[in-house]
Amino acid sequence: MYSTVMLFLFLLVVLLTGGIVYVFRNVWTQASPLRNHAINALLILFVLVYLGLALEVYFYRFAIIPEGFRVTLSSRRWFVLYGGPQNSMGFRDDEHPPDALAGRNILFAVGDSFTRGSGLPDYRDIYSHVLGRMLGDSWRVINISWGGWDTVDEYEALKAYPATPDVIVLQYYINDIVRAAEHHGLPTSPPFPRPPRLLGPLVNHSYFANKVFWSVRQARLKFADV
């Protein structure tokens, strides 16, 4: 859908450019200061439009950078492209059938997006897989993780997994305490701010505008903490 929209916009701009060139070469041909100003203004406008389209394509195709909370369009696209493969248990891991676990020590690597390998296109580069290669064939390292999980989610996933571990490696992040803090009425971090109403449609649908908006937001937060 997005690619279709971008192609439509590109073709529309090309047609408009061709139409305007035709007007100035065949219709509005008499030299005048107004004509010169119009040509200069339209040249600047179309340079900006084509630059904007080029930046949009770049941030859509190449600047695919994840962040743990999936706030940005870039992060959501990363999870669509690289969030798998998923095994039959729904995790970003190999299959672990019962016969592969028999006679081996079992280690559970449990956590959120860090353990799931956010930022790593190849799931075999996740630390749980690296650890499994280091431990050798006598061990089976199983990855049990999902982006945004907290300790309660991880505990429930541990109970539901059809195997008993010998060792559990729990990856903890500071926001894992949010649910417990809210349960006890303690203040937590405010939710992510939404774009202003007028900018919302642009920020929510343009990869370039989305990147600029959240980069500025992040810079302002860091500046406020100094």
Secondary structure, 3 states (H helix, E strand, C coil): CHHHHHHHHHHHHHHHHHHHHHHHHHHCCCCCHHHHHHHHHHHHHHHHHHHHHHHHHHHHHCCCCCCCCCCCHHHHHHHHHHCCCCCCCCCCCCCCCHHHHCCCEEEEEEECHHHHCCCCCCHHHCHHHHHHHHHCCCEEEEEEECCCCCHHHHHHHHHHCCCCCCEEEECCCHHHHHHHHHHCCCCCCCCCCCCCCCCHHHHHHCHHHHHHHHHHHHHHHHHHHC
